Amino acid sequence: MYVIGERINGMFKDVRKAIQECNTEIVQNLAKAQLEAGANALDVNVGPAAADATEAMVWLVQTIRQVTQAPLAIDTTKPEVMEAGLAEAGAGSIINSTTGQEEKLTVFMPMAQKHKAAIIALTIDEKGIPRDAAGRTEIALRIVASAFENGIEDMQRLFIDPVILPVNVAQTVPQQVMDALREVRLLSDPPPKTVLGLSNVSQGTALRSLINRTYLVMAIAAGLDGAILDPMDEELMNAGITAELLLDKQVYCDDYLKAYLSSVKSG
């Protein structure tokens, strides 16, 4: 399970305040805490915290780079902000994200190749989010084709996000997304990776942590490779690690939770 820590995001009050006050300690503590909890990479999103998003993104990345060289997912829809973030983050970065819209693919796919970055692509096109798994898979196929056209032949660098929506407003979507996860695995050999912005499934609900960890287990069983989530939610992380164990993706030992975290930190 490839975990991208979601907490360095200007949508969170503490991060928004840190960006506005240039408080490096808050950002660096969040970076270290997420990695300690098992994150493989860190999402970096300015959100609504600054009028100059490019300047804020550069500050965020530089601040994080003072304490870790872990992969950073530069999270923005603005090409100029993405370019600035990737330039500061360096090798092993992730573009988060593009969509299946042609105008987006023509910008972000070449950028991924230029920076040798991985890229997350959402199954959204000019018509919006498809209503079913087949629509999501069709867009995913176009995304895979665009990646190849732009020289991205290593499918380890391409993450397809089938777009999960809040269960309280779109209750049929979680099943559709799981169907799409299964179908994406058939698009190429080897297939692209899959990822979800997991917390979206519980947005606006009363039992967020329970919904998140239950859906994470279900999605992993359907073929999910990674997720953008809160790694400091210990029960969530333990559920995901255990799901992979039961799917024979991890080797059993009595201390398998500790062993998993040790392998992430050493790797």
Contacts in CASP RR format, 6 or more apart in sequence:
PFRMAT RR
TARGET T0000
AUTHOR 0000-0000-0000
METHOD contacts of the structure
MODEL  1
MYVIGERINGMFKDVRKAIQECNTEIVQNLAKAQLEAGANALDVNVGPAA
ADATEAMVWLVQTIRQVTQAPLAIDTTKPEVMEAGLAEAGAGSIINSTTG
QEEKLTVFMPMAQKHKAAIIALTIDEKGIPRDAAGRTEIALRIVASAFEN
GIEDMQRLFIDPVILPVNVAQTVPQQVMDALREVRLLSDPPPKTVLGLSN
VSQGTALRSLINRTYLVMAIAAGLDGAILDPMDEELMNAGITAELLLDKQ
VYCDDYLKAYLSSVKSG
1 220 0 8 1.000
1 224 0 8 1.000
1 225 0 8 1.000
1 226 0 8 1.000
1 227 0 8 1.000
1 240 0 8 1.000
1 241 0 8 1.000
1 244 0 8 1.000
2 40 0 8 1.000
2 41 0 8 1.000
2 193 0 8 1.000
2 195 0 8 1.000
2 225 0 8 1.000
2 226 0 8 1.000
2 227 0 8 1.000
3 38 0 8 1.000
3 39 0 8 1.000
3 40 0 8 1.000
3 41 0 8 1.000
3 226 0 8 1.000
3 227 0 8 1.000
3 229 0 8 1.000
3 231 0 8 1.000
3 237 0 8 1.000
3 264 0 8 1.000
4 39 0 8 1.000
4 40 0 8 1.000
4 41 0 8 1.000
4 42 0 8 1.000
4 43 0 8 1.000
4 73 0 8 1.000
4 94 0 8 1.000
4 96 0 8 1.000
4 195 0 8 1.000
4 226 0 8 1.000
4 227 0 8 1.000
4 228 0 8 1.000
4 229 0 8 1.000
5 34 0 8 1.000
5 39 0 8 1.000
5 41 0 8 1.000
5 42 0 8 1.000
5 43 0 8 1.000
5 228 0 8 1.000
5 229 0 8 1.000
5 230 0 8 1.000
5 231 0 8 1.000
6 43 0 8 1.000
6 197 0 8 1.000
6 199 0 8 1.000
6 228 0 8 1.000
6 229 0 8 1.000
6 230 0 8 1.000
7 15 0 8 1.000
7 30 0 8 1.000
7 33 0 8 1.000
7 34 0 8 1.000
7 43 0 8 1.000
7 230 0 8 1.000
7 232 0 8 1.000
8 15 0 8 1.000
8 27 0 8 1.000
8 30 0 8 1.000
8 31 0 8 1.000
8 34 0 8 1.000
8 42 0 8 1.000
8 43 0 8 1.000
8 44 0 8 1.000
8 45 0 8 1.000
8 60 0 8 1.000
8 64 0 8 1.000
9 15 0 8 1.000
9 43 0 8 1.000
9 44 0 8 1.000
9 45 0 8 1.000
9 47 0 8 1.000
9 75 0 8 1.000
10 16 0 8 1.000
10 19 0 8 1.000
10 45 0 8 1.000
10 46 0 8 1.000
10 47 0 8 1.000
10 48 0 8 1.000
10 49 0 8 1.000
11 45 0 8 1.000
11 47 0 8 1.000
11 48 0 8 1.000
14 26 0 8 1.000
14 30 0 8 1.000
15 26 0 8 1.000
15 27 0 8 1.000
15 30 0 8 1.000
15 49 0 8 1.000
16 47 0 8 1.000
16 48 0 8 1.000
16 49 0 8 1.000
17 23 0 8 1.000
17 26 0 8 1.000
18 24 0 8 1.000
18 25 0 8 1.000
18 26 0 8 1.000
18 27 0 8 1.000
19 27 0 8 1.000
19 46 0 8 1.000
19 49 0 8 1.000
19 50 0 8 1.000
19 56 0 8 1.000
19 59 0 8 1.000
19 60 0 8 1.000
20 49 0 8 1.000
20 50 0 8 1.000
22 59 0 8 1.000
24 63 0 8 1.000
24 66 0 8 1.000
27 60 0 8 1.000
27 63 0 8 1.000
27 64 0 8 1.000
28 63 0 8 1.000
28 64 0 8 1.000
28 66 0 8 1.000
28 67 0 8 1.000
31 42 0 8 1.000
31 64 0 8 1.000
31 67 0 8 1.000
31 68 0 8 1.000
31 70 0 8 1.000
32 67 0 8 1.000
32 68 0 8 1.000
33 232 0 8 1.000
34 42 0 8 1.000
34 231 0 8 1.000
34 232 0 8 1.000
35 42 0 8 1.000
35 68 0 8 1.000
35 70 0 8 1.000
35 265 0 8 1.000
36 265 0 8 1.000
37 231 0 8 1.000
37 232 0 8 1.000
37 234 0 8 1.000
37 237 0 8 1.000
37 261 0 8 1.000
38 231 0 8 1.000
38 237 0 8 1.000
38 261 0 8 1.000
38 264 0 8 1.000
38 265 0 8 1.000
39 70 0 8 1.000
39 231 0 8 1.000
39 264 0 8 1.000
40 70 0 8 1.000
40 71 0 8 1.000
40 264 0 8 1.000
41 70 0 8 1.000
41 71 0 8 1.000
41 72 0 8 1.000
41 73 0 8 1.000
41 94 0 8 1.000
42 64 0 8 1.000
42 68 0 8 1.000
42 70 0 8 1.000
42 71 0 8 1.000
42 72 0 8 1.000
42 73 0 8 1.000
43 72 0 8 1.000
43 73 0 8 1.000
43 75 0 8 1.000
43 96 0 8 1.000
43 228 0 8 1.000
44 57 0 8 1.000
44 60 0 8 1.000
44 61 0 8 1.000
44 64 0 8 1.000
44 72 0 8 1.000
44 73 0 8 1.000
44 74 0 8 1.000
44 75 0 8 1.000
44 85 0 8 1.000
44 89 0 8 1.000
45 75 0 8 1.000
45 76 0 8 1.000
46 53 0 8 1.000
46 56 0 8 1.000
46 57 0 8 1.000
46 60 0 8 1.000
46 76 0 8 1.000
46 81 0 8 1.000
47 53 0 8 1.000
49 56 0 8 1.000
50 56 0 8 1.000
53 76 0 8 1.000
53 78 0 8 1.000
53 81 0 8 1.000
54 78 0 8 1.000
54 80 0 8 1.000
54 81 0 8 1.000
54 84 0 8 1.000
57 74 0 8 1.000
57 76 0 8 1.000
57 81 0 8 1.000
57 84 0 8 1.000
57 85 0 8 1.000
57 88 0 8 1.000
58 84 0 8 1.000
58 85 0 8 1.000
58 88 0 8 1.000
61 72 0 8 1.000
61 74 0 8 1.000
61 85 0 8 1.000
61 88 0 8 1.000
61 89 0 8 1.000
62 88 0 8 1.000
64 72 0 8 1.000
65 88 0 8 1.000
65 89 0 8 1.000
71 92 0 8 1.000
71 93 0 8 1.000
71 94 0 8 1.000
71 118 0 8 1.000
72 85 0 8 1.000
72 89 0 8 1.000
72 93 0 8 1.000
72 94 0 8 1.000
73 93 0 8 1.000
73 94 0 8 1.000
73 95 0 8 1.000
73 96 0 8 1.000
73 120 0 8 1.000
73 228 0 8 1.000
74 81 0 8 1.000
74 82 0 8 1.000
74 85 0 8 1.000
74 86 0 8 1.000
74 89 0 8 1.000
74 93 0 8 1.000
74 94 0 8 1.000
74 95 0 8 1.000
74 96 0 8 1.000
75 96 0 8 1.000
75 97 0 8 1.000
76 82 0 8 1.000
76 96 0 8 1.000
79 107 0 8 1.000
79 108 0 8 1.000
79 111 0 8 1.000
82 95 0 8 1.000
82 108 0 8 1.000
82 111 0 8 1.000
83 111 0 8 1.000
85 93 0 8 1.000
86 93 0 8 1.000
86 95 0 8 1.000
86 111 0 8 1.000
86 115 0 8 1.000
86 117 0 8 1.000
87 115 0 8 1.000
90 115 0 8 1.000
91 116 0 8 1.000
92 116 0 8 1.000
92 117 0 8 1.000
92 118 0 8 1.000
93 115 0 8 1.000
93 117 0 8 1.000
93 118 0 8 1.000
94 117 0 8 1.000
94 118 0 8 1.000
94 119 0 8 1.000
94 120 0 8 1.000
94 159 0 8 1.000
95 108 0 8 1.000
95 111 0 8 1.000
95 112 0 8 1.000
95 115 0 8 1.000
95 117 0 8 1.000
95 118 0 8 1.000
95 119 0 8 1.000
95 120 0 8 1.000
96 120 0 8 1.000
96 228 0 8 1.000
97 108 0 8 1.000
97 119 0 8 1.000
97 120 0 8 1.000
97 121 0 8 1.000
97 122 0 8 1.000
97 161 0 8 1.000
98 104 0 8 1.000
98 105 0 8 1.000
98 107 0 8 1.000
98 108 0 8 1.000
98 109 0 8 1.000
98 119 0 8 1.000
98 120 0 8 1.000
98 121 0 8 1.000
98 122 0 8 1.000
98 143 0 8 1.000
99 105 0 8 1.000
99 121 0 8 1.000
99 122 0 8 1.000
99 123 0 8 1.000
99 124 0 8 1.000
99 125 0 8 1.000
100 121 0 8 1.000
100 122 0 8 1.000
100 123 0 8 1.000
100 124 0 8 1.000
100 125 0 8 1.000
100 139 0 8 1.000
100 142 0 8 1.000
100 143 0 8 1.000
100 146 0 8 1.000
101 124 0 8 1.000
101 125 0 8 1.000
101 126 0 8 1.000
102 126 0 8 1.000
105 121 0 8 1.000
105 142 0 8 1.000
105 143 0 8 1.000
105 146 0 8 1.000
108 119 0 8 1.000
109 119 0 8 1.000
109 146 0 8 1.000
109 147 0 8 1.000
109 149 0 8 1.000
109 150 0 8 1.000
109 152 0 8 1.000
110 150 0 8 1.000
111 117 0 8 1.000
112 118 0 8 1.000
112 119 0 8 1.000
112 150 0 8 1.000
112 152 0 8 1.000
112 157 0 8 1.000
113 150 0 8 1.000
113 151 0 8 1.000
113 152 0 8 1.000
117 157 0 8 1.000
118 156 0 8 1.000
118 157 0 8 1.000
118 158 0 8 1.000
118 159 0 8 1.000
119 147 0 8 1.000
119 152 0 8 1.000
119 157 0 8 1.000
119 158 0 8 1.000
119 159 0 8 1.000
120 159 0 8 1.000
120 161 0 8 1.000
120 195 0 8 1.000
121 140 0 8 1.000
121 143 0 8 1.000
121 147 0 8 1.000
121 158 0 8 1.000
121 159 0 8 1.000
121 160 0 8 1.000
121 161 0 8 1.000
122 161 0 8 1.000
122 163 0 8 1.000
123 129 0 8 1.000
123 130 0 8 1.000
123 135 0 8 1.000
123 136 0 8 1.000
123 137 0 8 1.000
123 139 0 8 1.000
123 140 0 8 1.000
123 143 0 8 1.000
123 160 0 8 1.000
123 161 0 8 1.000
123 162 0 8 1.000
123 163 0 8 1.000
123 180 0 8 1.000
124 139 0 8 1.000
124 163 0 8 1.000
125 139 0 8 1.000
125 142 0 8 1.000
129 163 0 8 1.000
129 165 0 8 1.000
130 136 0 8 1.000
130 138 0 8 1.000
130 139 0 8 1.000
131 176 0 8 1.000
132 176 0 8 1.000
132 179 0 8 1.000
133 162 0 8 1.000
133 176 0 8 1.000
133 177 0 8 1.000
133 179 0 8 1.000
133 180 0 8 1.000
133 183 0 8 1.000
134 183 0 8 1.000
135 180 0 8 1.000
136 162 0 8 1.000
136 163 0 8 1.000
136 176 0 8 1.000
136 177 0 8 1.000
136 180 0 8 1.000
136 183 0 8 1.000
137 180 0 8 1.000
137 183 0 8 1.000
137 184 0 8 1.000
137 187 0 8 1.000
140 160 0 8 1.000
140 162 0 8 1.000
140 180 0 8 1.000
140 183 0 8 1.000
140 184 0 8 1.000
140 187 0 8 1.000
140 192 0 8 1.000
141 187 0 8 1.000
143 158 0 8 1.000
143 160 0 8 1.000
143 192 0 8 1.000
144 155 0 8 1.000
144 158 0 8 1.000
144 160 0 8 1.000
144 187 0 8 1.000
144 188 0 8 1.000
144 192 0 8 1.000
147 153 0 8 1.000
147 155 0 8 1.000
147 157 0 8 1.000
147 158 0 8 1.000
147 192 0 8 1.000
152 158 0 8 1.000
155 188 0 8 1.000
155 190 0 8 1.000
155 191 0 8 1.000
155 192 0 8 1.000
155 193 0 8 1.000
156 190 0 8 1.000
156 193 0 8 1.000
158 192 0 8 1.000
158 193 0 8 1.000
159 192 0 8 1.000
159 193 0 8 1.000
159 194 0 8 1.000
159 195 0 8 1.000
159 225 0 8 1.000
159 226 0 8 1.000
160 184 0 8 1.000
160 192 0 8 1.000
160 193 0 8 1.000
160 194 0 8 1.000
160 195 0 8 1.000
161 194 0 8 1.000
161 195 0 8 1.000
161 196 0 8 1.000
161 197 0 8 1.000
162 176 0 8 1.000
162 177 0 8 1.000
162 180 0 8 1.000
162 181 0 8 1.000
162 184 0 8 1.000
162 194 0 8 1.000
162 196 0 8 1.000
163 177 0 8 1.000
164 173 0 8 1.000
164 174 0 8 1.000
164 177 0 8 1.000
164 196 0 8 1.000
164 197 0 8 1.000
164 198 0 8 1.000
164 200 0 8 1.000
164 201 0 8 1.000
164 215 0 8 1.000
165 173 0 8 1.000
165 200 0 8 1.000
165 201 0 8 1.000
166 200 0 8 1.000
166 201 0 8 1.000
166 202 0 8 1.000
166 203 0 8 1.000
166 204 0 8 1.000
166 205 0 8 1.000
167 173 0 8 1.000
167 174 0 8 1.000
167 201 0 8 1.000
167 202 0 8 1.000
167 205 0 8 1.000
167 211 0 8 1.000
167 215 0 8 1.000
168 203 0 8 1.000
168 204 0 8 1.000
168 205 0 8 1.000
174 201 0 8 1.000
174 215 0 8 1.000
174 218 0 8 1.000
177 196 0 8 1.000
177 219 0 8 1.000
178 218 0 8 1.000
178 219 0 8 1.000
178 222 0 8 1.000
179 222 0 8 1.000
181 194 0 8 1.000
181 219 0 8 1.000
181 222 0 8 1.000
181 223 0 8 1.000
181 224 0 8 1.000
182 222 0 8 1.000
182 223 0 8 1.000
184 191 0 8 1.000
184 192 0 8 1.000
184 194 0 8 1.000
185 191 0 8 1.000
185 194 0 8 1.000
185 223 0 8 1.000
193 225 0 8 1.000
193 226 0 8 1.000
194 223 0 8 1.000
194 224 0 8 1.000
194 225 0 8 1.000
194 226 0 8 1.000
195 224 0 8 1.000
195 225 0 8 1.000
195 226 0 8 1.000
195 227 0 8 1.000
195 228 0 8 1.000
196 219 0 8 1.000
196 224 0 8 1.000
196 226 0 8 1.000
196 227 0 8 1.000
196 228 0 8 1.000
197 227 0 8 1.000
197 228 0 8 1.000
197 229 0 8 1.000
198 212 0 8 1.000
198 215 0 8 1.000
198 216 0 8 1.000
198 219 0 8 1.000
198 227 0 8 1.000
198 228 0 8 1.000
198 229 0 8 1.000
199 208 0 8 1.000
199 212 0 8 1.000
199 228 0 8 1.000
199 229 0 8 1.000
199 230 0 8 1.000
201 211 0 8 1.000
201 212 0 8 1.000
201 215 0 8 1.000
202 208 0 8 1.000
202 209 0 8 1.000
202 211 0 8 1.000
202 212 0 8 1.000
202 215 0 8 1.000
205 211 0 8 1.000
209 233 0 8 1.000
209 235 0 8 1.000
209 236 0 8 1.000
212 229 0 8 1.000
212 233 0 8 1.000
212 236 0 8 1.000
213 233 0 8 1.000
213 235 0 8 1.000
213 236 0 8 1.000
213 239 0 8 1.000
213 240 0 8 1.000
214 239 0 8 1.000
216 224 0 8 1.000
216 227 0 8 1.000
216 229 0 8 1.000
216 236 0 8 1.000
216 239 0 8 1.000
216 240 0 8 1.000
216 243 0 8 1.000
217 239 0 8 1.000
217 240 0 8 1.000
217 242 0 8 1.000
217 243 0 8 1.000
219 227 0 8 1.000
220 240 0 8 1.000
220 243 0 8 1.000
220 244 0 8 1.000
220 247 0 8 1.000
221 243 0 8 1.000
221 247 0 8 1.000
229 236 0 8 1.000
230 236 0 8 1.000
231 237 0 8 1.000
238 257 0 8 1.000
241 250 0 8 1.000
241 256 0 8 1.000
241 257 0 8 1.000
241 260 0 8 1.000
242 256 0 8 1.000
242 257 0 8 1.000
244 250 0 8 1.000
245 252 0 8 1.000
245 256 0 8 1.000
250 256 0 8 1.000
250 260 0 8 1.000
251 259 0 8 1.000
253 259 0 8 1.000
END
